[in-house]
Amino acid sequence: MHRIFICAGFAALTVWSQVSAAAQPHPGRLLASNCFQCHGTDGRKGFEELAGKSSSSIYEEMKEMQTKAADKNIMNAHARGFSDNEIWLIADYFSKVSR
């Protein structure tokens, strides 16, 4: 009888940990929320479709925008506000959103 409770406890713990892991949002989603106004929450609206683009492509575009001198483009200002790691997280998030 004692073994049944132990086995049931382990089974419940396994299921709970899988549900908990599945419920975690992508770490770049919160950062990418800054992009939602123009690119949509799914990355498929607005000025440029980001959903499904390669993460390296998005990253390189944003890094290029960071270096443009005093350009009045809103994207350049946004790009300057992120670290390299944050840009990678944003790029990875949008690359995993299906088209």
N, CA, C and O atoms as a printed pandas DataFrame, in Angstrom:
     atom_number atom_name residue_name chain_id  residue_number  x_coord  y_coord  z_coord
0              1         N          MET        A               1    0.833   -1.194    0.000
1              2        CA          MET        A               1    0.000    0.000    0.000
2              3         C          MET        A               1    0.874    1.252    0.000
3              4         O          MET        A               1    0.599    2.223   -0.705
4              5         N          HIS        A               2    1.932    1.206    0.808
5              6        CA          HIS        A               2    2.839    2.348    0.904
6              7         C          HIS        A               2    3.495    2.632   -0.453
7              8         O          HIS        A               2    3.705    3.789   -0.816
8              9         N          ARG        A               3    3.819    1.553   -1.207
9             10        CA          ARG        A               3    4.434    1.706   -2.529
10            11         C          ARG        A               3    3.488    2.394   -3.508
11            12         O          ARG        A               3    3.926    3.173   -4.354
12            13         N          ILE        A               4    2.222    2.114   -3.398
13            14        CA          ILE        A               4    1.236    2.729   -4.295
14            15         C          ILE        A               4    1.240    4.243   -4.114
15            16         O          ILE        A               4    1.211    4.984   -5.096
16            17         N          PHE        A               5    1.278    4.704   -2.872
17            18        CA          PHE        A               5    1.296    6.149   -2.612
18            19         C          PHE        A               5    2.592    6.789   -3.118
19            20         O          PHE        A               5    2.576    7.902   -3.645
20            21         N          ILE        A               6    3.691    6.094   -2.959
21            22        CA          ILE        A               6    4.974    6.618   -3.443
22            23         C          ILE        A               6    4.962    6.706   -4.970
23            24         O          ILE        A               6    5.372    7.718   -5.538
24            25         N          CYS        A               7    4.496    5.657   -5.626
25            26        CA          CYS        A               7    4.420    5.658   -7.095
26            27         C          CYS        A               7    3.465    6.737   -7.590
27            28         O          CYS        A               7    3.757    7.430   -8.564
28            29         N          ALA        A               8    2.336    6.877   -6.929
29            30        CA          ALA        A               8    1.369    7.908   -7.315
30            31         C          ALA        A               8    1.967    9.299   -7.130
31            32         O          ALA        A               8    1.737   10.191   -7.946
32            33         N          GLY        A               9    2.725    9.479   -6.070
33            34        CA          GLY        A               9    3.380   10.768   -5.823
34            35         C          GLY        A               9    4.387   11.105   -6.905
35            36         O          GLY        A               9    4.433   12.239   -7.384
36            37         N          PHE        A              10    5.199   10.124   -7.294
37            38        CA          PHE        A              10    6.171   10.359   -8.369
38            39         C          PHE        A              10    5.471   10.639   -9.696
39            40         O          PHE        A              10    5.912   11.499  -10.459
40            41         N          ALA        A              11    4.396    9.926   -9.973
41            42        CA          ALA        A              11    3.652   10.152  -11.216
42            43         C          ALA        A              11    3.067   11.564  -11.242
43            44         O          ALA        A              11    3.131   12.249  -12.263
44            45         N          ALA        A              12    2.502   11.991  -10.128
45            46        CA          ALA        A              12    1.931   13.342  -10.052
46            47         C          ALA        A              12    3.013   14.401  -10.213
47            48         O          ALA        A              12    2.802   15.410  -10.885
48            49         N          LEU        A              13    4.156   14.176   -9.608
49            50        CA          LEU        A              13    5.270   15.122   -9.718
50            51         C          LEU        A              13    5.760   15.222  -11.161
51            52         O          LEU        A              13    6.067   16.315  -11.637
52            53         N          THR        A              14    5.834   14.106  -11.848
53            54        CA          THR        A              14    6.269   14.095  -13.245
54            55         C          THR        A              14    5.295   14.871  -14.118
55            56         O          THR        A              14    5.716   15.691  -14.934
56            57         N          VAL        A              15    4.014   14.628  -13.959
57            58        CA          VAL        A              15    2.998   15.339  -14.742
58            59         C          VAL        A              15    3.039   16.823  -14.429
59            60         O          VAL        A              15    2.980   17.641  -15.347
60            61         N          TRP        A              16    3.139   17.194  -13.167
61            62        CA          TRP        A              16    3.165   18.604  -12.768
62            63         C          TRP        A              16    4.365   19.320  -13.371
63            64         O          TRP        A              16    4.238   20.450  -13.843
64            65         N          SER        A              17    5.536   18.673  -13.360
65            66        CA          SER        A              17    6.735   19.326  -13.896
66            67         C          SER        A              17    6.630   19.513  -15.401
67            68         O          SER        A              17    7.134   20.506  -15.927
68            69         N          GLN        A              18    5.988   18.586  -16.109
69            70        CA          GLN        A              18    5.809   18.728  -17.556
70            71         C          GLN        A              18    4.825   19.846  -17.868
71            72         O          GLN        A              18    5.048   20.615  -18.803
72            73         N          VAL        A              19    3.754   19.949  -17.113
73            74        CA          VAL        A              19    2.777   21.019  -17.310
74            75         C          VAL        A              19    3.418   22.360  -16.997
75            76         O          VAL        A              19    3.214   23.332  -17.724
76            77         N          SER        A              20    4.183   22.419  -15.931
77            78        CA          SER        A              20    4.850   23.660  -15.544
78            79         C          SER        A              20    5.832   24.112  -16.616
79            80         O          SER        A              20    5.894   25.300  -16.934
80            81         N          ALA        A              21    6.593   23.190  -17.173
81            82        CA          ALA        A              21    7.564   23.539  -18.218
82            83         C          ALA        A              21    6.856   23.998  -19.481
83            84         O          ALA        A              21    7.330   24.919  -20.148
84            85         N          ALA        A              22    5.742   23.383  -19.824
85            86        CA          ALA        A              22    5.007   23.746  -21.030
86            87         C          ALA        A              22    4.364   25.119  -20.900
87            88         O          ALA        A              22    4.140   25.789  -21.907
88            89         N          ALA        A              23    4.068   25.544  -19.694
89            90        CA          ALA        A              23    3.382   26.813  -19.479
90            91         C          ALA        A              23    4.327   28.012  -19.513
91            92         O          ALA        A              23    3.863   29.152  -19.503
92            93         N          GLN        A              24    5.629   27.785  -19.554
93            94        CA          GLN        A              24    6.591   28.883  -19.544
94            95         C          GLN        A              24    6.636   29.552  -20.915
95            96         O          GLN        A              24    6.853   28.877  -21.921
96            97         N          PRO        A              25    6.435   30.866  -20.970
97            98        CA          PRO        A              25    6.527   31.554  -22.263
98            99         C          PRO        A              25    7.982   31.644  -22.719
99           100         O          PRO        A              25    8.906   31.514  -21.915
100          101         N          HIS        A              26    8.166   31.863  -23.989
101          102        CA          HIS        A              26    9.518   32.035  -24.547
102          103         C          HIS        A              26   10.178   33.221  -23.847
103          104         O          HIS        A              26    9.520   34.243  -23.647
104          105         N          PRO        A              27   11.448   33.125  -23.468
105          106        CA          PRO        A              27   12.105   34.222  -22.747
106          107         C          PRO        A              27   12.194   35.523  -23.539
107          108         O          PRO        A              27   12.390   36.585  -22.948
108          109         N          GLY        A              28   12.056   35.466  -24.855
109          110        CA          GLY        A              28   12.103   36.683  -25.661
110          111         C          GLY        A              28   10.755   37.345  -25.866
111          112         O          GLY        A              28   10.686   38.447  -26.411
112          113         N          ARG        A              29    9.674   36.689  -25.437
113          114        CA          ARG        A              29    8.330   37.230  -25.690
114          115         C          ARG        A              29    8.121   38.588  -25.031
115          116         O          ARG        A              29    7.586   39.499  -25.663
116          117         N          LEU        A              30    8.527   38.740  -23.787
117          118        CA          LEU        A              30    8.338   40.018  -23.100
118          119         C          LEU        A              30    9.111   41.129  -23.816
119          120         O          LEU        A              30    8.585   42.225  -24.007
120          121         N          LEU        A              31   10.331   40.854  -24.204
121          122        CA          LEU        A              31   11.114   41.844  -24.947
122          123         C          LEU        A              31   10.466   42.136  -26.296
123          124         O          LEU        A              31   10.405   43.288  -26.724
124          125         N          ALA        A              32    9.983   41.096  -26.962
125          126        CA          ALA        A              32    9.357   41.251  -28.277
126          127         C          ALA        A              32    8.039   42.018  -28.196
127          128         O          ALA        A              32    7.555   42.524  -29.209
128          129         N          SER        A              33    7.460   42.107  -27.012
129          130        CA          SER        A              33    6.198   42.849  -26.885
130          131         C          SER        A              33    6.378   44.316  -27.275
131          132         O          SER        A              33    5.407   44.990  -27.616
132          133         N          ASN        A              34    7.609   44.807  -27.227
133          134        CA          ASN        A              34    7.886   46.167  -27.703
134          135         C          ASN        A              34    7.683   46.277  -29.210
135          136         O          ASN        A              34    7.493   47.376  -29.731
136          137         N          CYS        A              35    7.722   45.170  -29.901
137          138        CA          CYS        A              35    7.606   45.134  -31.364
138          139         C          CYS        A              35    6.157   44.942  -31.817
139          140         O          CYS        A              35    5.834   45.185  -32.980
140          141         N          PHE        A              36    5.292   44.511  -30.911
141          142        CA          PHE        A              36    3.936   44.120  -31.276
142          143         C          PHE        A              36    3.109   45.252  -31.878
143          144         O          PHE        A              36    2.265   44.998  -32.737
144          145         N          GLN        A              37    3.327   46.480  -31.453
145          146        CA          GLN        A              37    2.531   47.603  -31.948
146          147         C          GLN        A              37    2.640   47.729  -33.468
147          148         O          GLN        A              37    1.647   47.983  -34.150
148          149         N          CYS        A              38    3.839   47.552  -33.986
149          150        CA          CYS        A              38    4.051   47.708  -35.433
150          151         C          CYS        A              38    4.064   46.385  -36.196
151          152         O          CYS        A              38    3.658   46.338  -37.357
152          153         N          HIS        A              39    4.525   45.320  -35.560
153          154        CA          HIS        A              39    4.677   44.041  -36.257
154          155         C          HIS        A              39    3.607   43.024  -35.874
155          156         O          HIS        A              39    3.599   41.914  -36.408
156          157         N          GLY        A              40    2.708   43.376  -34.963
157          158        CA          GLY        A              40    1.652   42.469  -34.534
158          159         C          GLY        A              40    2.144   41.461  -33.505
159          160         O          GLY        A              40    3.337   41.163  -33.442
160          161         N          THR        A              41    1.237   40.944  -32.708
161          162        CA          THR        A              41    1.606   39.996  -31.654
162          163         C          THR        A              41    2.110   38.683  -32.228
163          164         O          THR        A              41    2.829   37.940  -31.560
164          165         N          ASP        A              42    1.734   38.401  -33.463
165          166        CA          ASP        A              42    2.188   37.168  -34.100
166          167         C          ASP        A              42    3.299   37.419  -35.117
167          168         O          ASP        A              42    3.718   36.498  -35.818
168          169         N          GLY        A              43    3.778   38.663  -35.200
169          170        CA          GLY        A              43    4.868   38.992  -36.113
170          171         C          GLY        A              43    4.487   38.989  -37.578
171          172         O          GLY        A              43    5.361   38.936  -38.444
172          173         N          ARG        A              44    3.175   39.046  -37.876
173          174        CA          ARG        A              44    2.721   38.951  -39.264
174          175         C          ARG        A              44    1.998   40.189  -39.767
175          176         O          ARG        A              44    1.380   40.149  -40.831
176          177         N          LYS        A              45    2.063   41.270  -39.036
177          178        CA          LYS        A              45    1.330   42.467  -39.438
178          179         C          LYS        A              45    2.280   43.640  -39.529
179          180         O          LYS        A              45    3.433   43.565  -39.104
180          181         N          GLY        A              46    1.781   44.714  -40.086
181          182        CA          GLY        A              46    2.537   45.955  -40.054
182          183         C          GLY        A              46    3.583   46.082  -41.129
183          184         O          GLY        A              46    3.401   45.653  -42.269
184          185         N          PHE        A              47    4.680   46.683  -40.735
185          186        CA          PHE        A              47    5.697   47.106  -41.688
186          187         C          PHE        A              47    6.486   45.956  -42.301
187          188         O          PHE        A              47    6.729   45.955  -43.508
188          189         N          GLU        A              48    6.877   45.010  -41.521
189          190        CA          GLU        A              48    7.653   43.876  -42.028
190          191         C          GLU        A              48    7.252   42.626  -41.266
191          192         O          GLU        A              48    7.172   42.630  -40.038
192          193         N          GLU        A              49    7.000   41.555  -42.008
193          194        CA          GLU        A              49    6.648   40.292  -41.372
194          195         C          GLU        A              49    7.899   39.677  -40.747
195          196         O          GLU        A              49    8.905   39.472  -41.425
196          197         N          LEU        A              50    7.826   39.389  -39.462
197          198        CA          LEU        A              50    8.964   38.817  -38.746
198          199         C          LEU        A              50    8.790   37.328  -38.461
199          200         O          LEU        A              50    9.772   36.606  -38.291
200          201         N          ALA        A              51    7.551   36.877  -38.409
201          202        CA          ALA        A              51    7.275   35.483  -38.058
202          203         C          ALA        A              51    7.958   34.530  -39.027
203          204         O          ALA        A              51    7.808   34.639  -40.244
204          205         N          GLY        A              52    8.707   33.599  -38.465
205          206        CA          GLY        A              52    9.335   32.570  -39.268
206          207         C          GLY        A              52   10.632   32.963  -39.957
207          208         O          GLY        A              52   11.282   32.114  -40.567
208          209         N          LYS        A              53   11.025   34.236  -39.874
209          210        CA          LYS        A              53   12.322   34.623  -40.443
210          211         C          LYS        A              53   13.421   33.990  -39.601
211          212         O          LYS        A              53   13.207   33.673  -38.431
212          213         N          SER        A              54   14.571   33.810  -40.181
213          214        CA          SER        A              54   15.665   33.208  -39.409
214          215         C          SER        A              54   16.103   34.168  -38.303
215          216         O          SER        A              54   16.103   35.387  -38.480
216          217         N          SER        A              55   16.469   33.599  -37.178
217          218        CA          SER        A              55   16.895   34.435  -36.052
218          219         C          SER        A              55   18.144   35.231  -36.414
219          220         O          SER        A              55   18.288   36.377  -35.989
220          221         N          SER        A              56   19.042   34.644  -37.188
221          222        CA          SER        A              56   20.261   35.367  -37.563
222          223         C          SER        A              56   19.948   36.553  -38.463
223          224         O          SER        A              56   20.606   37.590  -38.371
224          225         N          SER        A              57   18.958   36.414  -39.327
225          226        CA          SER        A              57   18.553   37.517  -40.203
226          227         C          SER        A              57   17.980   38.678  -39.390
227          228         O          SER        A              57   18.343   39.834  -39.610
228          229         N          ILE        A              58   17.092   38.368  -38.457
229          230        CA          ILE        A              58   16.496   39.408  -37.607
230          231         C          ILE        A              58   17.582   40.068  -36.762
231          232         O          ILE        A              58   17.616   41.291  -36.628
232          233         N          TYR        A              59   18.461   39.257  -36.196
233          234        CA          TYR        A              59   19.547   39.777  -35.363
234          235         C          TYR        A              59   20.425   40.736  -36.163
235          236         O          TYR        A              59   20.707   41.843  -35.705
236          237         N          GLU        A              60   20.853   40.325  -37.338
237          238        CA          GLU        A              60   21.738   41.163  -38.157
238          239         C          GLU        A              60   21.068   42.476  -38.543
239          240         O          GLU        A              60   21.709   43.527  -38.536
240          241         N          GLU        A              61   19.780   42.420  -38.880
241          242        CA          GLU        A              61   19.050   43.649  -39.224
242          243         C          GLU        A              61   19.010   44.609  -38.041
243          244         O          GLU        A              61   19.225   45.810  -38.203
244          245         N          MET        A              62   18.736   44.080  -36.858
245          246        CA          MET        A              62   18.661   44.950  -35.680
246          247         C          MET        A              62   20.031   45.509  -35.304
247          248         O          MET        A              62   20.137   46.664  -34.892
248          249         N          LYS        A              63   21.079   44.698  -35.443
249          250        CA          LYS        A              63   22.432   45.190  -35.155
250          251         C          LYS        A              63   22.811   46.307  -36.129
251          252         O          LYS        A              63   23.451   47.283  -35.740
252          253         N          GLU        A              64   22.418   46.160  -37.381
253          254        CA          GLU        A              64   22.687   47.207  -38.373
254          255         C          GLU        A              64   21.946   48.491  -38.002
255          256         O          GLU        A              64   22.486   49.589  -38.136
256          257         N          MET        A              65   20.715   48.347  -37.538
257          258        CA          MET        A              65   19.927   49.517  -37.135
258          259         C          MET        A              65   20.559   50.233  -35.942
259          260         O          MET        A              65   20.481   51.458  -35.845
260          261         N          GLN        A              66   21.176   49.489  -35.044
261          262        CA          GLN        A              66   21.828   50.100  -33.880
262          263         C          GLN        A              66   22.969   51.027  -34.286
263          264         O          GLN        A              66   23.232   52.025  -33.616
264          265         N          THR        A              67   23.629   50.703  -35.361
265          266        CA          THR        A              67   24.834   51.447  -35.741
266          267         C          THR        A              67   24.574   52.628  -36.670
267          268         O          THR        A              67   25.481   53.423  -36.916
268          269         N          LYS        A              68   23.363   52.761  -37.186
269          270        CA          LYS        A              68   23.081   53.880  -38.083
270          271         C          LYS        A              68   23.096   55.176  -37.286
271          272         O          LYS        A              68   22.395   55.308  -36.282
272          273         N          ALA        A              69   23.884   56.110  -37.732
273          274        CA          ALA        A              69   24.091   57.369  -37.003
274          275         C          ALA        A              69   22.904   58.307  -37.145
275          276         O          ALA        A              69   22.521   58.683  -38.253
276          277         N          ALA        A              70   22.343   58.669  -36.040
277          278        CA          ALA        A              70   21.317   59.711  -35.928
278          279         C          ALA        A              70   20.227   59.629  -36.984
279          280         O          ALA        A              70   19.685   60.655  -37.393
280          281         N          ASP        A              71   19.905   58.443  -37.423
281          282        CA          ASP        A              71   18.801   58.268  -38.364
282          283         C          ASP        A              71   17.501   58.442  -37.587
283          284         O          ASP        A              71   17.395   57.999  -36.444
284          285         N          LYS        A              72   16.529   59.076  -38.195
285          286        CA          LYS        A              72   15.273   59.343  -37.484
286          287         C          LYS        A              72   14.278   58.189  -37.586
287          288         O          LYS        A              72   13.119   58.334  -37.196
288          289         N          ASN        A              73   14.710   57.075  -38.094
289          290        CA          ASN        A              73   13.877   55.891  -38.197
290          291         C          ASN        A              73   13.595   55.353  -36.788
291          292         O          ASN        A              73   14.519   55.196  -35.989
292          293         N          ILE        A              74   12.346   55.076  -36.490
293          294        CA          ILE        A              74   11.957   54.614  -35.150
294          295         C          ILE        A              74   12.621   53.279  -34.798
295          296         O          ILE        A              74   12.921   53.023  -33.632
296          297         N          MET        A              75   12.849   52.440  -35.796
297          298        CA          MET        A              75   13.484   51.148  -35.525
298          299         C          MET        A              75   14.918   51.321  -35.032
299          300         O          MET        A              75   15.381   50.541  -34.199
300          301         N          ASN        A              76   15.608   52.307  -35.524
301          302        CA          ASN        A              76   16.984   52.529  -35.063
302          303         C          ASN        A              76   16.991   52.893  -33.582
303          304         O          ASN        A              76   17.838   52.421  -32.823
304          305         N          ALA        A              77   16.053   53.727  -33.181
305          306        CA          ALA        A              77   15.955   54.102  -31.767
306          307         C          ALA        A              77   15.604   52.886  -30.908
307          308         O          ALA        A              77   16.176   52.697  -29.834
308          309         N          HIS        A              78   14.669   52.068  -31.376
309          310        CA          HIS        A              78   14.297   50.861  -30.624
310          311         C          HIS        A              78   15.482   49.905  -30.515
311          312         O          HIS        A              78   15.760   49.377  -29.438
312          313         N          ALA        A              79   16.170   49.685  -31.616
313          314        CA          ALA        A              79   17.293   48.740  -31.623
314          315         C          ALA        A              79   18.391   49.168  -30.654
315          316         O          ALA        A              79   19.017   48.325  -30.012
316          317         N          ARG        A              80   18.622   50.457  -30.549
317          318        CA          ARG        A              80   19.668   50.947  -29.635
318          319         C          ARG        A              80   19.339   50.663  -28.171
319          320         O          ARG        A              80   20.235   50.656  -27.326
320          321         N          GLY        A              81   18.090   50.432  -27.872
321          322        CA          GLY        A              81   17.675   50.193  -26.492
322          323         C          GLY        A              81   17.890   48.769  -26.002
323          324         O          GLY        A              81   17.639   48.476  -24.832
324          325         N          PHE        A              82   18.350   47.879  -26.876
325          326        CA          PHE        A              82   18.515   46.472  -26.503
326          327         C          PHE        A              82   19.982   46.057  -26.508
327          328         O          PHE        A              82   20.776   46.533  -27.320
328          329         N          SER        A              83   20.325   45.165  -25.589
329          330        CA          SER        A              83   21.670   44.573  -25.568
330          331         C          SER        A              83   21.742   43.490  -26.647
331          332         O          SER        A              83   20.721   43.109  -27.219
332          333         N          ASP        A              84   22.942   43.001  -26.919
333          334        CA          ASP        A              84   23.105   41.914  -27.892
334          335         C          ASP        A              84   22.286   40.693  -27.493
335          336         O          ASP        A              84   21.622   40.085  -28.332
336          337         N          ASN        A              85   22.334   40.335  -26.214
337          338        CA          ASN        A              85   21.592   39.174  -25.736
338          339         C          ASN        A              85   20.085   39.377  -25.906
339          340         O          ASN        A              85   19.379   38.453  -26.311
340          341         N          GLU        A              86   19.595   40.559  -25.606
341          342        CA          GLU        A              86   18.162   40.834  -25.759
342          343         C          GLU        A              86   17.747   40.759  -27.227
343          344         O          GLU        A              86   16.663   40.269  -27.544
344          345         N          ILE        A              87   18.600   41.239  -28.112
345          346        CA          ILE        A              87   18.290   41.151  -29.545
346          347         C          ILE        A              87   18.224   39.690  -29.977
347          348         O          ILE        A              87   17.349   39.315  -30.757
348          349         N          TRP        A              88   19.140   38.860  -29.477
349          350        CA          TRP        A              88   19.091   37.432  -29.805
350          351         C          TRP        A              88   17.795   36.801  -29.303
351          352         O          TRP        A              88   17.193   35.985  -30.001
352          353         N          LEU        A              89   17.363   37.168  -28.110
353          354        CA          LEU        A              89   16.116   36.610  -27.568
354          355         C          LEU        A              89   14.915   37.022  -28.410
355          356         O          LEU        A              89   14.040   36.202  -28.688
356          357         N          ILE        A              90   14.870   38.284  -28.815
357          358        CA          ILE        A              90   13.777   38.769  -29.665
358          359         C          ILE        A              90   13.802   38.042  -31.006
359          360         O          ILE        A              90   12.769   37.569  -31.481
360          361         N          ALA        A              91   14.975   37.955  -31.610
361          362        CA          ALA        A              91   15.117   37.293  -32.909
362          363         C          ALA        A              91   14.705   35.828  -32.819
363          364         O          ALA        A              91   14.024   35.315  -33.706
364          365         N          ASP        A              92   15.117   35.160  -31.751
365          366        CA          ASP        A              92   14.760   33.756  -31.567
366          367         C          ASP        A              92   13.255   33.598  -31.378
367          368         O          ASP        A              92   12.655   32.664  -31.910
368          369         N          TYR        A              93   12.649   34.502  -30.626
369          370        CA          TYR        A              93   11.199   34.437  -30.417
370          371         C          TYR        A              93   10.460   34.510  -31.755
371          372         O          TYR        A              93    9.642   33.641  -32.057
372          373         N          PHE        A              94   10.742   35.538  -32.554
373          374        CA          PHE        A              94   10.024   35.702  -33.821
374          375         C          PHE        A              94   10.349   34.583  -34.810
375          376         O          PHE        A              94    9.499   34.225  -35.625
376          377         N          SER        A              95   11.543   34.032  -34.758
377          378        CA          SER        A              95   11.884   32.943  -35.680
378          379         C          SER        A              95   11.084   31.679  -35.379
379          380         O          SER        A              95   10.908   30.829  -36.252
380          381         N          LYS        A              96   10.604   31.558  -34.154
381          382        CA          LYS        A              96    9.847   30.366  -33.760
382          383         C          LYS        A              96    8.336   30.543  -33.886
383          384         O          LYS        A              96    7.580   29.594  -33.675
384          385         N          VAL        A              97    7.892   31.756  -34.228
385          386        CA          VAL        A              97    6.466   31.991  -34.455
386          387         C          VAL        A              97    6.163   31.497  -35.861
387          388         O          VAL        A              97    6.819   31.912  -36.816
388          389         N          SER        A              98    5.178   30.619  -35.999
389          390        CA          SER        A              98    4.889   30.054  -37.324
390          391         C          SER        A              98    4.201   31.076  -38.220
391          392         O          SER        A              98    3.449   31.936  -37.762
392          393         N          ARG        A              99    4.481   30.952  -39.498
393          394        CA          ARG        A              99    3.907   31.877  -40.496
394          395         C          ARG        A              99    2.478   31.578  -40.759
395          396         O          ARG        A              99    1.844   32.255  -41.568
